[in-house]
Amino acid sequence: MQNEKIDLDKPGSHNGRELELMLAGAKPMASFLADDAVPSELVGDAEFQPYVDSGKIKKFVTRNEELAFELRTYCLPSEEWRCKLKDLISRLSWAGNIEGVFDRLDRERIDGFLLGYSKVSVEEHIAKVR
C-alpha cells in the first residue's frame, strides 16, 4: 500500500480498494455478489484467495440457488461476526422474512456499518437512496 491517506468518509472510497484497505486494517469486511452468469474473474474477489489460504482473511459464502448467485464475504480475523450477520440478514431477506424487522434503509445502514464505512459516509449514502 502507498503512503497516501485513505479518506474512509468519502463515499465510494472502498470501491476497488477492499483488499488494500483490509490488509492495512482500515476495513473489517468486504462483500461481493457472484452471479452464476458472470465469469468468476469479473466478480472482483479473486485477489483475496491467497490471503484466505494464508489465514490473513476469512471467507464466507452464502448460496442462493433460486436466483443462481453467491454472496461472498471476507473479513479480518476476529471480525467473523460481521460476515455471519450479513449472512443472516441476507438469508432472511431472500426468504421474505426481514420486512417488519428492518426496512431497506435499516439494511443499507447495517451493510455500511458492517463494511466499515463511517456514519457520515453511510448517512450520505442513505440521502442518495431516498
C-alpha positions as CSV (number, residue, x, y, z in Angstrom):
1,M,0.0,0.0,0.0
2,Q,1.2,3.5,-0.8
3,N,1.7,6.1,1.9
4,E,-1.4,8.1,0.9
5,K,-4.0,8.9,3.5
6,I,-7.2,6.9,3.0
7,D,-10.3,9.0,3.4
8,L,-12.8,6.5,4.6
9,D,-15.5,9.2,4.9
10,K,-15.6,9.7,1.2
11,P,-18.5,7.9,-0.4
12,G,-17.2,5.0,-2.6
13,S,-13.7,5.3,-1.1
14,H,-13.7,1.5,-0.6
15,N,-14.7,0.5,-4.1
16,G,-11.9,-1.4,-5.8
17,R,-9.7,-1.0,-2.8
18,E,-11.3,-3.5,-0.5
19,L,-8.3,-5.8,-0.2
20,E,-5.8,-3.0,0.2
21,L,-7.9,-1.5,3.0
22,M,-8.4,-4.8,4.7
23,L,-4.7,-5.6,4.7
24,A,-4.0,-2.2,6.2
25,G,-6.5,-2.9,8.9
26,A,-8.7,0.0,7.8
27,K,-11.6,-2.1,6.6
28,P,-13.1,-5.0,8.5
29,M,-15.2,-6.7,5.8
30,A,-15.8,-6.8,2.1
31,S,-18.7,-8.3,0.2
32,F,-19.2,-9.4,-3.4
33,L,-22.2,-10.8,-5.4
34,A,-21.1,-13.6,-7.8
35,D,-23.8,-14.2,-10.4
36,D,-23.6,-17.6,-12.0
37,A,-23.9,-16.0,-15.4
38,V,-20.8,-13.8,-14.9
39,P,-17.3,-15.2,-15.3
40,S,-15.6,-15.6,-12.0
41,E,-12.7,-13.4,-13.0
42,L,-15.1,-10.5,-13.4
43,V,-16.6,-10.7,-9.9
44,G,-13.6,-8.9,-8.3
45,D,-12.7,-11.1,-5.4
46,A,-10.1,-13.5,-6.9
47,E,-7.2,-11.4,-5.4
48,F,-8.4,-12.3,-1.9
49,Q,-7.7,-16.1,-2.3
50,P,-4.0,-16.1,-1.4
51,Y,-4.9,-14.2,1.9
52,V,-7.7,-16.6,2.6
53,D,-5.3,-19.5,2.0
54,S,-2.8,-18.0,4.4
55,G,-5.4,-17.2,7.1
56,K,-4.9,-13.5,7.0
57,I,-8.5,-13.1,5.7
58,K,-11.6,-15.3,6.4
59,K,-14.1,-16.1,3.7
60,F,-17.8,-16.9,3.9
61,V,-20.0,-18.0,1.1
62,T,-23.8,-17.9,1.1
63,R,-25.5,-19.5,-1.9
64,N,-28.9,-18.5,-3.3
65,E,-29.9,-21.4,-5.6
66,E,-33.2,-19.9,-6.6
67,L,-31.5,-16.7,-8.0
68,A,-28.3,-18.5,-9.1
69,F,-25.7,-16.4,-7.2
70,E,-23.4,-16.4,-4.3
71,L,-22.8,-13.8,-1.7
72,R,-19.1,-13.9,-0.8
73,T,-17.9,-12.0,2.3
74,Y,-14.4,-11.6,3.5
75,C,-13.3,-10.3,6.9
76,L,-10.3,-9.9,9.1
77,P,-9.7,-12.5,11.8
78,S,-11.9,-11.6,14.9
79,E,-14.4,-9.9,12.6
80,E,-16.2,-13.1,11.6
81,W,-19.4,-11.9,13.3
82,R,-19.8,-9.3,10.5
83,C,-19.9,-12.0,7.9
84,K,-22.3,-14.1,10.0
85,L,-24.6,-11.1,10.5
86,K,-24.5,-10.3,6.8
87,D,-25.3,-14.0,6.0
88,L,-28.2,-14.0,8.5
89,I,-29.8,-10.8,7.1
90,S,-29.3,-11.9,3.5
91,R,-31.0,-15.3,4.2
92,L,-33.9,-13.6,6.0
93,S,-34.3,-11.1,3.2
94,W,-34.2,-13.7,0.4
95,A,-36.8,-15.7,2.3
96,G,-39.0,-12.7,2.7
97,N,-38.8,-12.8,6.5
98,I,-37.0,-9.5,7.1
99,E,-39.8,-7.0,6.4
100,G,-41.3,-5.7,9.6
101,V,-37.9,-6.1,11.3
102,F,-35.6,-4.0,9.2
103,D,-36.7,-1.8,6.3
104,R,-34.5,-1.1,3.2
105,L,-32.8,2.0,4.9
106,D,-32.1,-0.1,8.0
107,R,-30.4,-2.7,5.9
108,E,-28.4,-0.1,4.0
109,R,-27.1,1.3,7.3
110,I,-26.3,-2.1,8.6
111,D,-24.4,-3.0,5.4
112,G,-22.5,0.2,5.6
113,F,-21.5,-0.4,9.2
114,L,-20.5,-4.0,8.6
115,L,-18.4,-2.9,5.6
116,G,-16.5,-0.4,7.7
117,Y,-17.9,2.9,6.3
118,S,-18.2,5.8,8.7
119,K,-21.5,7.1,10.0
120,V,-21.1,10.2,7.9
121,S,-20.5,8.2,4.7
122,V,-23.4,5.9,5.5
123,E,-25.8,8.8,6.0
124,E,-24.6,10.5,2.8
125,H,-25.4,7.2,1.0
126,I,-28.9,7.0,2.7
127,A,-29.7,10.5,1.5
128,K,-28.9,9.4,-2.1
129,V,-31.0,6.2,-1.7
130,R,-34.0,8.2,-0.5
